[in-house]
């Protein structure tokens, strides 16, 4: 049976993640407070940020930027798509 959480991003009760997305306190916090849908939305945004800004995932500065953007997207607001981003046309 799927577990549900009161998603801090969406503000509604929704299906929670199956496991913490990564180890440590922040991964546990996300597991307890973010829905599967909101996490998937974040993963899509993360991919966009990495691609648009041509980030290397092993670069410590890139990791820090991704963490900061994740916090904005999921919890505090103020997230903006990268400058120059043009959505794909279907």
C-alpha positions in Angstrom: 0.0 0.0 0.0 1.3 3.4 -0.9 2.1 5.9 1.8 0.8 9.4 1.7 2.3 12.7 2.9 1.1 16.2 3.3 3.3 17.6 0.5 5.0 20.9 1.4 5.4 21.8 -2.3 1.8 21.1 -3.4 0.0 21.7 -0.1 -2.1 18.6 -0.4 -2.1 15.0 0.8 -0.5 12.9 -1.9 1.4 9.7 -2.5 4.8 9.8 -0.9 8.1 8.6 -2.1 9.0 4.9 -1.7 12.4 5.7 -0.2 14.5 8.7 0.7 15.9 10.1 -2.5 19.4 10.2 -1.0 21.0 9.5 2.4 21.2 11.9 5.3 18.8 14.2 7.1 17.8 16.2 4.0 16.9 13.1 2.1 14.8 11.9 5.1 13.1 15.3 5.3 12.2 15.2 1.6 11.0 11.6 2.0 8.7 12.7 4.9 7.4 15.9 3.3 7.4 15.7 -0.5 5.1 13.8 -2.8 6.2 11.6 -5.7 4.7 14.0 -8.2 6.5 17.0 -6.7 9.8 15.0 -6.6 9.4 14.1 -10.3 8.7 17.7 -11.2 11.9 18.6 -9.4 13.9 15.9 -11.2 12.7 17.4 -14.5 13.7 20.9 -13.4 17.1 19.6 -12.2 17.7 18.0 -15.6 16.8 21.3 -17.3 19.2 23.2 -15.0 22.0 20.8 -15.7 21.5 21.0 -19.4 20.8 24.7 -19.8 23.7 25.7 -17.6 26.0 22.9 -18.9 26.8 21.8 -15.4 29.1 18.9 -14.6 27.5 16.8 -11.9 30.8 16.0 -10.2 31.7 19.7 -9.8 31.2 20.9 -6.2 30.0 24.3 -7.3 27.4 22.6 -9.6 26.3 20.4 -6.7 25.8 23.4 -4.4 23.8 25.3 -7.1 21.6 22.2 -7.6 21.0 22.0 -3.8 20.1 25.7 -3.6 17.7 25.4 -6.6 16.1 22.3 -5.1 15.5 24.1 -1.9 13.8 27.0 -3.7 11.8 24.7 -5.9 10.5 22.4 -3.2 10.3 24.6 -0.1 10.9 28.3 -0.2 9.8 29.6 -3.6 11.7 31.9 -5.8 12.7 29.2 -8.3 13.1 30.6 -11.8 13.9 28.7 -15.0 17.4 29.3 -16.3 17.9 32.4 -18.4 17.4 31.7 -22.1 15.4 28.5 -21.5 13.0 27.8 -24.3 10.5 24.9 -23.7 10.4 22.2 -26.3 7.4 22.3 -28.7 5.4 19.1 -28.9 
